Amino acid sequence: MPGSRRPPDDPDVEIRASARARRLRFRKKPQVEVRTRAHLDVNPEIADELDLDAEGGSEAKRENLPDEVEPGVTYRDVRVGWRAGAALRHEEDRADDRGTPDG
């Protein structure tokens, strides 16, 4: 999905959903749009002082279902998983993620 970001590997908040079907057929091509964002609701002065930031994203995994489905085609033994996550980061976390040694 253009512009989408993966959720962080160690989110502070995460939502997951999954579905499966023996048979699945679409009458028309679905239009799907997913938007996720991490919102930092902290006093801006404190966020600046602590160098806080938020990161978030989502991802989907499909089994026996292509990224673009076709109307009238029957897909069998379908599984779909989706997760979204967000994390609050400060300067030390970002340095650790980049592999920068503590100094």
C-alpha positions as CSV (number, residue, x, y, z in Angstrom):
1,M,0.0,0.0,0.0
2,P,1.6,3.3,-1.0
3,G,2.6,5.5,1.9
4,S,1.8,2.9,4.5
5,R,4.3,2.2,7.3
6,R,4.9,-1.0,9.3
7,P,4.0,-0.8,12.9
8,P,7.0,-0.7,15.3
9,D,8.4,-4.0,16.4
10,D,7.9,-3.2,20.1
11,P,4.7,-1.1,20.2
12,D,3.3,0.5,23.3
13,V,-0.2,-0.1,21.9
14,E,-1.2,-2.7,19.4
15,I,-4.5,-3.9,17.8
16,R,-4.8,-7.2,15.9
17,A,-7.6,-8.8,13.9
18,S,-7.8,-11.9,11.8
19,A,-10.4,-13.7,9.7
20,R,-10.6,-16.9,7.7
21,A,-13.0,-18.4,5.2
22,R,-13.4,-21.7,3.4
23,R,-14.7,-19.9,0.3
24,L,-14.7,-16.2,-0.5
25,R,-16.1,-14.5,-3.6
26,F,-16.4,-10.8,-4.3
27,R,-19.2,-9.4,-6.4
28,K,-17.2,-6.3,-7.3
29,K,-13.6,-5.2,-6.7
30,P,-13.3,-3.8,-3.2
31,Q,-11.9,-0.4,-2.5
32,V,-9.9,-0.5,0.7
33,E,-8.0,2.3,2.4
34,V,-6.2,2.0,5.7
35,R,-4.8,5.0,7.5
36,T,-2.9,4.9,10.8
37,R,-1.1,7.5,12.7
38,A,0.5,7.9,16.1
39,H,-0.7,10.9,18.0
40,L,1.4,12.4,20.8
41,D,-1.0,14.1,23.3
42,V,1.6,15.6,25.6
43,N,2.3,19.2,26.6
44,P,4.5,20.4,23.7
45,E,7.1,22.0,26.1
46,I,7.5,18.6,27.9
47,A,7.7,16.7,24.5
48,D,10.4,19.1,23.3
49,E,12.3,18.9,26.6
50,L,12.3,15.1,26.6
51,D,12.6,14.9,22.8
52,L,9.5,12.7,22.5
53,D,8.0,11.5,19.3
54,A,5.4,8.9,18.2
55,E,5.6,6.3,15.5
56,G,2.9,4.1,14.2
57,G,1.7,2.0,11.2
58,S,-0.2,-1.1,10.1
59,E,0.4,-4.2,8.1
60,A,-1.8,-7.1,6.7
61,K,-0.8,-10.6,5.8
62,R,-2.8,-12.7,3.4
63,E,-2.9,-16.4,2.7
64,N,-4.5,-17.7,-0.5
65,L,-5.8,-14.2,-1.3
66,P,-4.0,-11.9,-3.7
67,D,-3.4,-8.2,-3.0
68,E,-5.8,-7.4,-5.8
69,V,-8.8,-9.7,-5.9
70,E,-10.9,-10.3,-9.0
71,P,-14.8,-10.2,-9.0
72,G,-16.4,-13.5,-9.6
73,V,-13.3,-15.6,-8.6
74,T,-13.7,-18.0,-5.7
75,Y,-10.8,-18.0,-3.3
76,R,-10.5,-21.0,-1.0
77,D,-9.0,-21.5,2.5
78,V,-8.4,-17.8,2.9
79,R,-6.8,-16.3,6.0
80,V,-6.2,-12.6,6.6
81,G,-4.4,-11.0,9.5
82,W,-4.0,-7.3,10.3
83,R,-2.2,-5.4,13.0
84,A,-1.7,-1.7,13.8
85,G,0.7,-0.4,16.5
86,A,2.1,2.8,17.9
87,A,5.0,3.6,20.2
88,L,6.2,6.6,22.1
89,R,9.9,7.2,21.5
90,H,12.5,9.5,23.0
91,E,16.0,10.3,21.9
92,E,17.6,7.2,23.6
93,D,15.1,4.9,21.9
94,R,15.8,6.3,18.5
95,A,19.6,6.0,19.1
96,D,19.2,2.4,20.2
97,D,17.1,1.6,17.0
98,R,19.9,3.0,14.9
99,G,22.5,0.9,16.8
100,T,24.3,4.0,18.2
101,P,26.3,3.1,21.3
102,D,25.5,5.0,24.5
103,G,27.9,7.7,25.0
